[in-house]
Amino acid sequence: MTFPGAPDTPGTRTRGGTKRQPRGLRRTEQILAAAEEVIAAVGVDAAGTNTIARQTGVSPGSLYQYFPQPILPRQAGRR
């Protein structure tokens, strides 16, 4: 599954031009995996940032460091 703001290729610069450390790339992959698990379990309409953060083991604010754009498609309409 591909999400907006996901890194292009590990070890390279992201779309925003910033270089990610391997640790940050692993965390990004963990967040994406957690998002997939949450969406599979409850559906995209019931999935939320707090649930994804809890599944990943990070604070909701930390998600925005890795994904400044909304992760979930329904969040994009709220801007």
N, CA, C and O atoms as a GROMACS GRO file, in nm:
protein
  316
    1MET      N    1   0.085  -0.117   0.000
    1MET     CA    2   0.000   0.000   0.000
    1MET      C    3   0.089   0.123   0.000
    1MET      O    4   0.188   0.127   0.074
    2THR      N    5   0.058   0.223  -0.080
    2THR     CA    6   0.136   0.345  -0.088
    2THR      C    7   0.057   0.459  -0.027
    2THR      O    8  -0.062   0.474  -0.052
    3PHE      N    9   0.124   0.540   0.052
    3PHE     CA   10   0.062   0.653   0.117
    3PHE      C   11   0.131   0.781   0.076
    3PHE      O   12   0.252   0.778   0.049
    4PRO      N   13   0.059   0.894   0.071
    4PRO     CA   14   0.124   1.022   0.042
    4PRO      C   15   0.232   1.050   0.145
    4PRO      O   16   0.212   1.027   0.264
    5GLY      N   17   0.344   1.100   0.101
    5GLY     CA   18   0.452   1.134   0.192
    5GLY      C   19   0.545   1.020   0.225
    5GLY      O   20   0.642   1.039   0.297
    6ALA      N   21   0.517   0.899   0.174
    6ALA     CA   22   0.604   0.785   0.201
    6ALA      C   23   0.736   0.804   0.128
    6ALA      O   24   0.739   0.863   0.020
    7PRO      N   25   0.845   0.757   0.185
    7PRO     CA   26   0.975   0.775   0.120
    7PRO      C   27   0.981   0.699  -0.012
    7PRO      O   28   0.918   0.594  -0.027
    8ASP      N   29   1.057   0.753  -0.106
    8ASP     CA   30   1.069   0.690  -0.237
    8ASP      C   31   1.152   0.563  -0.230
    8ASP      O   32   1.100   0.454  -0.257
    9THR      N   33   1.277   0.575  -0.196
    9THR     CA   34   1.367   0.461  -0.191
    9THR      C   35   1.452   0.472  -0.065
    9THR      O   36   1.507   0.579  -0.039
   10PRO      N   37   1.464   0.366   0.014
   10PRO     CA   38   1.546   0.374   0.136
   10PRO      C   39   1.688   0.419   0.105
   10PRO      O   40   1.749   0.376   0.008
   11GLY      N   41   1.738   0.507   0.191
   11GLY     CA   42   1.875   0.555   0.177
   11GLY      C   43   1.891   0.670   0.080
   11GLY      O   44   2.003   0.713   0.054
   12THR      N   45   1.781   0.721   0.027
   12THR     CA   46   1.788   0.834  -0.064
   12THR      C   47   1.712   0.951  -0.006
   12THR      O   48   1.659   0.944   0.105
   13ARG      N   49   1.709   1.057  -0.080
   13ARG     CA   50   1.635   1.174  -0.035
   13ARG      C   51   1.486   1.152  -0.056
   13ARG      O   52   1.444   1.086  -0.150
   14THR      N   53   1.407   1.209   0.034
   14THR     CA   54   1.262   1.197   0.022
   14THR      C   55   1.212   1.300  -0.078
   14THR      O   56   1.290   1.382  -0.127
   15ARG      N   57   1.086   1.296  -0.110
   15ARG     CA   58   1.028   1.392  -0.206
   15ARG      C   59   1.050   1.535  -0.161
   15ARG      O   60   1.065   1.625  -0.244
   16GLY      N   61   1.052   1.558  -0.032
   16GLY     CA   62   1.074   1.693   0.020
   16GLY      C   63   1.219   1.737   0.015
   16GLY      O   64   1.249   1.852   0.046
   17GLY      N   65   1.310   1.647  -0.024
   17GLY     CA   66   1.450   1.682  -0.037
   17GLY      C   67   1.534   1.654   0.087
   17GLY      O   68   1.656   1.674   0.084
   18THR      N   69   1.472   1.610   0.196
   18THR     CA   70   1.549   1.582   0.317
   18THR      C   71   1.598   1.438   0.314
   18THR      O   72   1.531   1.348   0.262
   19LYS      N   73   1.717   1.418   0.369
   19LYS     CA   74   1.773   1.284   0.372
   19LYS      C   75   1.730   1.216   0.502
   19LYS      O   76   1.740   1.276   0.609
   20ARG      N   77   1.685   1.094   0.493
   20ARG     CA   78   1.641   1.017   0.610
   20ARG      C   79   1.751   0.921   0.652
   20ARG      O   80   1.818   0.860   0.569
   21GLN      N   81   1.768   0.910   0.781
   21GLN     CA   82   1.860   0.812   0.838
   21GLN      C   83   1.793   0.674   0.830
   21GLN      O   84   1.670   0.667   0.824
   22PRO      N   85   1.871   0.566   0.831
   22PRO     CA   86   1.810   0.432   0.828
   22PRO      C   87   1.709   0.411   0.940
   22PRO      O   88   1.607   0.344   0.919
   23ARG      N   89   1.735   0.466   1.058
   23ARG     CA   90   1.641   0.452   1.171
   23ARG      C   91   1.507   0.517   1.137
   23ARG      O   92   1.402   0.460   1.168
   24GLY      N   93   1.510   0.635   1.074
   24GLY     CA   94   1.387   0.703   1.035
   24GLY      C   95   1.312   0.627   0.927
   24GLY      O   96   1.189   0.623   0.927
   25LEU      N   97   1.386   0.567   0.836
   25LEU     CA   98   1.323   0.486   0.731
   25LEU      C   99   1.254   0.364   0.790
   25LEU      O  100   1.146   0.326   0.747
   26ARG      N  101   1.318   0.302   0.890
   26ARG     CA  102   1.256   0.186   0.957
   26ARG      C  103   1.128   0.229   1.029
   26ARG      O  104   1.028   0.158   1.024
   27ARG      N  105   1.132   0.344   1.095
   27ARG     CA  106   1.014   0.393   1.167
   27ARG      C  107   0.901   0.422   1.067
   27ARG      O  108   0.785   0.392   1.095
   28THR      N  109   0.935   0.479   0.952
   28THR     CA  110   0.835   0.505   0.849
   28THR      C  111   0.768   0.375   0.806
   28THR      O  112   0.646   0.369   0.792
   29GLU      N  113   0.849   0.272   0.785
   29GLU     CA  114   0.794   0.142   0.746
   29GLU      C  115   0.706   0.084   0.857
   29GLU      O  116   0.604   0.021   0.829
   30GLN      N  117   0.745   0.105   0.983
   30GLN     CA  118   0.664   0.057   1.095
   30GLN      C  119   0.528   0.128   1.098
   30GLN      O  120   0.425   0.066   1.124
   31ILE      N  121   0.529   0.258   1.072
   31ILE     CA  122   0.405   0.335   1.072
   31ILE      C  123   0.314   0.286   0.959
   31ILE      O  124   0.194   0.268   0.980
   32LEU      N  125   0.371   0.266   0.841
   32LEU     CA  126   0.292   0.218   0.728
   32LEU      C  127   0.234   0.079   0.754
   32LEU      O  128   0.119   0.052   0.720
   33ALA      N  129   0.314  -0.008   0.816
   33ALA     CA  130   0.265  -0.142   0.848
   33ALA      C  131   0.152  -0.134   0.950
   33ALA      O  132   0.052  -0.205   0.938
   34ALA      N  133   0.167  -0.048   1.050
   34ALA     CA  134   0.062  -0.031   1.151
   34ALA      C  135  -0.065   0.023   1.087
   34ALA      O  136  -0.175  -0.022   1.120
   35ALA      N  137  -0.051   0.119   0.996
   35ALA     CA  138  -0.168   0.175   0.927
   35ALA      C  139  -0.241   0.066   0.848
   35ALA      O  140  -0.364   0.060   0.849
   36GLU      N  141  -0.165  -0.018   0.781
   36GLU     CA  142  -0.226  -0.129   0.706
   36GLU      C  143  -0.301  -0.223   0.799
   36GLU      O  144  -0.412  -0.266   0.768
   37GLU      N  145  -0.241  -0.255   0.915
   37GLU     CA  146  -0.305  -0.345   1.011
   37GLU      C  147  -0.434  -0.285   1.065
   37GLU      O  148  -0.536  -0.353   1.074
   38VAL      N  149  -0.429  -0.157   1.101
   38VAL     CA  150  -0.547  -0.090   1.157
   38VAL      C  151  -0.658  -0.084   1.052
   38VAL      O  152  -0.774  -0.114   1.082
   39ILE      N  153  -0.624  -0.045   0.930
   39ILE     CA  154  -0.725  -0.036   0.825
   39ILE      C  155  -0.784  -0.174   0.795
   39ILE      O  156  -0.905  -0.186   0.773
   40ALA      N  157  -0.700  -0.276   0.794
   40ALA     CA  158  -0.750  -0.412   0.770
   40ALA      C  159  -0.844  -0.457   0.882
   40ALA      O  160  -0.941  -0.529   0.857
   41ALA      N  161  -0.816  -0.414   1.004
   41ALA     CA  162  -0.896  -0.458   1.119
   41ALA      C  163  -1.028  -0.383   1.132
   41ALA      O  164  -1.131  -0.444   1.160
   42VAL      N  165  -1.026  -0.252   1.111
   42VAL     CA  166  -1.147  -0.173   1.138
   42VAL      C  167  -1.202  -0.100   1.016
   42VAL      O  168  -1.311  -0.044   1.023
   43GLY      N  169  -1.129  -0.100   0.906
   43GLY     CA  170  -1.173  -0.028   0.786
   43GLY      C  171  -1.122   0.114   0.786
   43GLY      O  172  -1.092   0.171   0.890
   44VAL      N  173  -1.114   0.170   0.668
   44VAL     CA  174  -1.056   0.303   0.654
   44VAL      C  175  -1.141   0.410   0.721
   44VAL      O  176  -1.087   0.509   0.772
   45ASP      N  177  -1.273   0.393   0.723
   45ASP     CA  178  -1.359   0.494   0.785
   45ASP      C  179  -1.345   0.498   0.937
   45ASP      O  180  -1.363   0.604   0.997
   46ALA      N  181  -1.314   0.386   0.999
   46ALA     CA  182  -1.300   0.381   1.144
   46ALA      C  183  -1.156   0.399   1.191
   46ALA      O  184  -1.131   0.423   1.309
   47ALA      N  185  -1.060   0.388   1.100
   47ALA     CA  186  -0.919   0.403   1.136
   47ALA      C  187  -0.890   0.549   1.168
   47ALA      O  188  -0.948   0.640   1.108
   48GLY      N  189  -0.801   0.570   1.262
   48GLY     CA  190  -0.767   0.708   1.299
   48GLY      C  191  -0.620   0.720   1.334
   48GLY      O  192  -0.551   0.621   1.358
   49THR      N  193  -0.574   0.843   1.336
   49THR     CA  194  -0.434   0.871   1.365
   49THR      C  195  -0.394   0.818   1.502
   49THR      O  196  -0.287   0.758   1.517
   50ASN      N  197  -0.479   0.838   1.603
   50ASN     CA  198  -0.446   0.790   1.737
   50ASN      C  199  -0.431   0.639   1.742
   50ASN      O  200  -0.342   0.587   1.809
   51THR      N  201  -0.518   0.568   1.670
   51THR     CA  202  -0.510   0.422   1.668
   51THR      C  203  -0.382   0.376   1.598
   51THR      O  204  -0.316   0.284   1.645
   52ILE      N  205  -0.348   0.440   1.489
   52ILE     CA  206  -0.225   0.405   1.417
   52ILE      C  207  -0.104   0.435   1.504
   52ILE      O  208  -0.010   0.355   1.509
   53ALA      N  209  -0.104   0.548   1.572
   53ALA     CA  210   0.007   0.583   1.661
   53ALA      C  211   0.021   0.480   1.773
   53ALA      O  212   0.132   0.436   1.804
   54ARG      N  213  -0.090   0.443   1.832
   54ARG     CA  214  -0.088   0.344   1.941
   54ARG      C  215  -0.034   0.211   1.891
   54ARG      O  216   0.047   0.147   1.958
   55GLN      N  217  -0.078   0.168   1.771
   55GLN     CA  218  -0.033   0.042   1.712
   55GLN      C  219   0.118   0.046   1.683
   55GLN      O  220   0.187  -0.055   1.694
   56THR      N  221   0.168   0.165   1.645
   56THR     CA  222   0.310   0.181   1.614
   56THR      C  223   0.394   0.196   1.740
   56THR      O  224   0.513   0.162   1.740
   57GLY      N  225   0.333   0.248   1.847
   57GLY     CA  226   0.408   0.272   1.970
   57GLY      C  227   0.470   0.410   1.974
   57GLY      O  228   0.572   0.430   2.041
   58VAL      N  229   0.410   0.505   1.903
   58VAL     CA  230   0.458   0.644   1.903
   58VAL      C  231   0.343   0.736   1.939
   58VAL      O  232   0.228   0.694   1.940
   59SER      N  233   0.375   0.860   1.968
   59SER     CA  234   0.270   0.958   1.996
   59SER      C  235   0.208   1.004   1.864
   59SER      O  236   0.273   0.999   1.760
   60PRO      N  237   0.082   1.049   1.868
   60PRO     CA  238   0.021   1.099   1.744
   60PRO      C  239   0.102   1.212   1.681
   60PRO      O  240   0.110   1.221   1.558
   61GLY      N  241   0.163   1.296   1.762
   61GLY     CA  242   0.245   1.405   1.709
   61GLY      C  243   0.366   1.354   1.632
   61GLY      O  244   0.410   1.418   1.536
   62SER      N  245   0.419   1.241   1.673
   62SER     CA  246   0.534   1.183   1.603
   62SER      C  247   0.498   1.140   1.462
   62SER      O  248   0.582   1.143   1.373
   63LEU      N  249   0.373   1.099   1.441
   63LEU     CA  250   0.332   1.060   1.306
   63LEU      C  251   0.350   1.175   1.209
   63LEU      O  252   0.387   1.154   1.093
   64TYR      N  253   0.323   1.298   1.255
   64TYR     CA  254   0.331   1.413   1.167
   64TYR      C  255   0.475   1.451   1.133
   64TYR      O  256   0.498   1.522   1.035
   65GLN      N  257   0.571   1.404   1.210
   65GLN     CA  258   0.712   1.424   1.174
   65GLN      C  259   0.746   1.341   1.050
   65GLN      O  260   0.826   1.383   0.967
   66TYR      N  261   0.686   1.225   1.041
   66TYR     CA  262   0.714   1.134   0.929
   66TYR      C  263   0.618   1.156   0.813
   66TYR      O  264   0.654   1.134   0.697
   67PHE      N  265   0.496   1.198   0.843
   67PHE     CA  266   0.393   1.216   0.740
   67PHE      C  267   0.322   1.349   0.764
   67PHE      O  268   0.216   1.352   0.826
   68PRO      N  269   0.379   1.458   0.714
   68PRO     CA  270   0.314   1.588   0.734
   68PRO      C  271   0.179   1.597   0.663
   68PRO      O  272   0.092   1.673   0.704
   69GLN      N  273   0.162   1.518   0.555
   69GLN     CA  274   0.032   1.511   0.487
   69GLN      C  275  -0.049   1.400   0.554
   69GLN      O  276   0.007   1.311   0.618
   70PRO      N  277  -0.180   1.406   0.538
   70PRO     CA  278  -0.265   1.302   0.598
   70PRO      C  279  -0.230   1.163   0.547
   70PRO      O  280  -0.204   1.144   0.428
   71ILE      N  281  -0.229   1.066   0.637
   71ILE     CA  282  -0.203   0.928   0.599
   71ILE      C  283  -0.328   0.865   0.541
   71ILE      O  284  -0.322   0.792   0.442
   72LEU      N  285  -0.442   0.893   0.603
   72LEU     CA  286  -0.566   0.830   0.563
   72LEU      C  287  -0.638   0.915   0.457
   72LEU      O  288  -0.644   1.037   0.471
   73PRO      N  289  -0.691   0.853   0.354
   73PRO     CA  290  -0.758   0.928   0.247
   73PRO      C  291  -0.870   1.019   0.298
   73PRO      O  292  -0.889   1.129   0.245
   74ARG      N  293  -0.944   0.976   0.400
   74ARG     CA  294  -1.055   1.058   0.448
   74ARG      C  295  -1.006   1.184   0.518
   74ARG      O  296  -1.081   1.280   0.528
   75GLN      N  297  -0.881   1.186   0.568
   75GLN     CA  298  -0.827   1.303   0.634
   75GLN      C  299  -0.795   1.414   0.534
   75GLN      O  300  -0.796   1.532   0.570
   76ALA      N  301  -0.767   1.378   0.412
   76ALA     CA  302  -0.729   1.476   0.310
   76ALA      C  303  -0.842   1.576   0.286
   76ALA      O  304  -0.815   1.692   0.255
   77GLY      N  305  -0.966   1.534   0.299
   77GLY     CA  306  -1.080   1.622   0.278
   77GLY      C  307  -1.104   1.721   0.390
   77GLY      O  308  -1.184   1.813   0.373
   78ARG      N  309  -1.038   1.704   0.503
   78ARG     CA  310  -1.060   1.790   0.620
   78ARG      C  311  -0.976   1.916   0.617
   78ARG      O  312  -0.997   2.004   0.700
   79ARG      N  313  -0.884   1.927   0.524
   79ARG     CA  314  -0.792   2.042   0.523
   79ARG      C  315  -0.859   2.168   0.482
   79ARG      O  316  -0.795   2.273   0.476
   0.00000   0.00000   0.00000
